[in-house]
Amino acid sequence: MRPLKEKVSITLDSDLLDKIKYEAEKDDRSLSQYINMVLKRHINRISHKENNLGKKEL
Protein backbone atom coordinates (compact mmCIF):
# COMPACT_ATOMS: atom_id res chain seq x y z
CA MET A 1 0.00 0.00 0.00
CA ARG A 2 1.36 3.41 -0.95
CA PRO A 3 1.86 5.96 1.81
CA LEU A 4 -0.85 8.56 2.26
CA LYS A 5 -0.01 11.95 0.87
CA GLU A 6 -1.12 15.39 1.95
CA LYS A 7 -1.05 18.67 0.11
CA VAL A 8 0.80 21.56 1.69
CA SER A 9 1.53 25.11 0.64
CA ILE A 10 4.99 26.54 1.18
CA THR A 11 6.77 29.69 0.16
CA LEU A 12 10.23 29.37 -1.37
CA ASP A 13 12.76 31.89 -2.56
CA SER A 14 12.51 32.23 -6.35
CA ASP A 15 16.16 31.36 -6.95
CA LEU A 16 15.86 28.24 -4.79
CA LEU A 17 12.70 27.14 -6.60
CA ASP A 18 14.43 27.60 -9.96
CA LYS A 19 17.30 25.37 -8.81
CA ILE A 20 14.95 22.72 -7.44
CA LYS A 21 12.93 22.69 -10.67
CA TYR A 22 16.15 22.31 -12.66
CA GLU A 23 17.36 19.40 -10.50
CA ALA A 24 13.95 17.71 -10.65
CA GLU A 25 13.90 17.94 -14.43
CA LYS A 26 17.48 16.65 -14.64
CA ASP A 27 16.44 13.68 -12.49
CA ASP A 28 13.30 13.15 -14.61
CA ARG A 29 10.98 13.69 -11.62
CA SER A 30 8.09 15.99 -10.91
CA LEU A 31 8.78 18.90 -8.61
CA SER A 32 6.70 17.24 -5.89
CA GLN A 33 8.51 13.89 -6.25
CA TYR A 34 11.90 15.59 -6.14
CA ILE A 35 11.14 17.68 -3.04
CA ASN A 36 9.72 14.60 -1.30
CA MET A 37 12.86 12.60 -2.11
CA VAL A 38 15.21 15.36 -0.94
CA LEU A 39 13.32 15.86 2.32
CA LYS A 40 13.28 12.10 3.04
CA ARG A 41 17.05 11.91 2.49
CA HIS A 42 17.61 14.89 4.74
CA ILE A 43 15.43 13.49 7.54
CA ASN A 44 17.15 10.09 7.25
CA ARG A 45 20.59 11.75 7.54
CA ILE A 46 19.52 13.70 10.62
CA SER A 47 18.02 10.60 12.23
CA HIS A 48 21.15 8.59 11.44
CA LYS A 49 23.39 11.29 12.96
CA GLU A 50 21.25 11.51 16.10
CA ASN A 51 21.26 7.73 16.50
CA ASN A 52 25.05 7.61 16.16
CA LEU A 53 25.53 10.43 18.63
CA GLY A 54 23.33 8.65 21.16
CA LYS A 55 25.36 5.44 20.81
CA LYS A 56 28.67 7.26 21.31
CA GLU A 57 27.47 8.80 24.57
CA LEU A 58 26.75 5.38 26.12
C-alpha positions as CSV (number, residue, x, y, z in Angstrom):
1,M,0.0,0.0,0.0
2,R,1.4,3.4,-0.9
3,P,1.9,6.0,1.8
4,L,-0.8,8.6,2.3
5,K,0.0,11.9,0.9
6,E,-1.1,15.4,1.9
7,K,-1.1,18.7,0.1
8,V,0.8,21.6,1.7
9,S,1.5,25.1,0.6
10,I,5.0,26.5,1.2
11,T,6.8,29.7,0.2
12,L,10.2,29.4,-1.4
13,D,12.8,31.9,-2.6
14,S,12.5,32.2,-6.3
15,D,16.2,31.4,-7.0
16,L,15.9,28.2,-4.8
17,L,12.7,27.1,-6.6
18,D,14.4,27.6,-10.0
19,K,17.3,25.4,-8.8
20,I,14.9,22.7,-7.4
21,K,12.9,22.7,-10.7
22,Y,16.1,22.3,-12.7
23,E,17.4,19.4,-10.5
24,A,13.9,17.7,-10.6
25,E,13.9,17.9,-14.4
26,K,17.5,16.7,-14.6
27,D,16.4,13.7,-12.5
28,D,13.3,13.2,-14.6
29,R,11.0,13.7,-11.6
30,S,8.1,16.0,-10.9
31,L,8.8,18.9,-8.6
32,S,6.7,17.2,-5.9
33,Q,8.5,13.9,-6.2
34,Y,11.9,15.6,-6.1
35,I,11.1,17.7,-3.0
36,N,9.7,14.6,-1.3
37,M,12.9,12.6,-2.1
38,V,15.2,15.4,-0.9
39,L,13.3,15.9,2.3
40,K,13.3,12.1,3.0
41,R,17.0,11.9,2.5
42,H,17.6,14.9,4.7
43,I,15.4,13.5,7.5
44,N,17.2,10.1,7.3
45,R,20.6,11.7,7.5
46,I,19.5,13.7,10.6
47,S,18.0,10.6,12.2
48,H,21.1,8.6,11.4
49,K,23.4,11.3,13.0
50,E,21.2,11.5,16.1
51,N,21.3,7.7,16.5
52,N,25.0,7.6,16.2
53,L,25.5,10.4,18.6
54,G,23.3,8.7,21.2
55,K,25.4,5.4,20.8
56,K,28.7,7.3,21.3
57,E,27.5,8.8,24.6
58,L,26.7,5.4,26.1
